[in-house]
Amino acid sequence: MKRFRMLSSFLLLGGVSFAGVLLPQQAQAQISTKEQIAQQTEFEKTIPKMQITDEFLDLLIPDMTMGETMGVSTNSRGHLFVYSRTNPQGIARGGTAAMLFEFDQNMKYVKQWGPHNYAASFAHSVRVDKDDNVWMEDEGSGMIIKFDPQAVPKAQFGRTPEAIDYLEEFLERGGTGFNNAGGRPRDPHPIGRIGTFDRPTDLTWDSQGNVYVSDGYGNSRIVKITPGGHWLKEVGTYGTGQDQFRVPHSIAADAQDTIYVGDRNNSRIQVYDSELNYKRTYTGMGSPWGICVSPGTPQYLFSADGTTGKIYKLNLDGKVLGWAQTSLGRGEDDNGRLVHEITCPSGNLLYLGSAVLWNVQKVTIH
């Protein structure tokens, strides 16, 4: 028992995150202050308000509860994929507390993908690529799994941290919760390593199939990876300057392989070319929790502010073309999370996942 108490003290002193639980040293900055929301509201008076139909889908799963609909995406047949924080045998923020579900074009349940999944710990996002491969990204395990259209796992990136990893560090190596050199407290915003993520958030692809990952809550960077898994480049540190991020929470690409990064806590979208060279910054969309680029011509960039439940439509040059309010009558949450991730199958249709509403919104723009 004494040894267990010592280990607990080490963990608290070091600000270590266990299965996604944030201790004070790692707490994120406030997402949107009242002043920022007020300034955004004034800006919205200068742009059109879009007319929308905001529909909450009744997604039913046999003998299962949906839970928090963190990730949403669609395939070429109009099937909806939902990566949800739920599991009757899991615990919040640990174990296996995430499940990936498929619904058909009529929103009827089809099946669960990847049952008994080692990587399914704390759901964050799901994306479907142009070949209908389904990519599951898990914040808790720090892993990305690629499934082919038949739900067979074909690739995996990252590695799940296990309890034995912490035991090895603190007991076998004599860790104290501080850096071994000089006794300095651990950096709450570390420089990421090749091959592992620290609470990753989202992913996208260019026309060559290269993967771009926003990574994430622990790290503050974006990473470019080849289709075969070779890490090509990474950009980003924690901060407010160019090529710095405070929670890169979402990422998307257009037909010209331009990469858009939702820099959530900096209330901006940073734009890069396919080599991750900085191009420009967009503002005016509040706090970009989720972003997506619509297919077709012309393409549009959509951004959703989870703090307010508002969505914004931009052209690819960053001009805000309109905004709309969603989630009315669904409560409030000081930490945001009304909208967590979005996907846009067309320029006038969006699906919104949430971290609090336990449902998926279908938004049609008129």
Secondary structure, 3 states (H helix, E strand, C coil): CHHHHHHHHHHHHHCCCECCECCHHHCCCCCCCHHHHHHHHHHHCCCCECCEEEEECCCCECCECCCEEEEEEECCCCCEEEEEECCCCCECCECCCCEEEEECCCCCEEEEECCCCCCCCCEEEEEECCCCCEEEEECCCCEEEEECCCCCEEEEEECCCCHHHHHHHHHHCCCCCECCCCCCECCCCCCCCCCCCCCEEEEEECCCCCEEEEECCCCCEEEEECCCCCEEEEECEECCCCCEECCEEEEEECCCCCEEEEEHHHCEEEEECCCCCEEEEECCCCCEEEEEECCCCCCCEEEEECCCCEEEEECCCCCEEEEEECCCCCCCCCCCCCCCEEEEEECCEEEEECCCCCCCEEEEEC
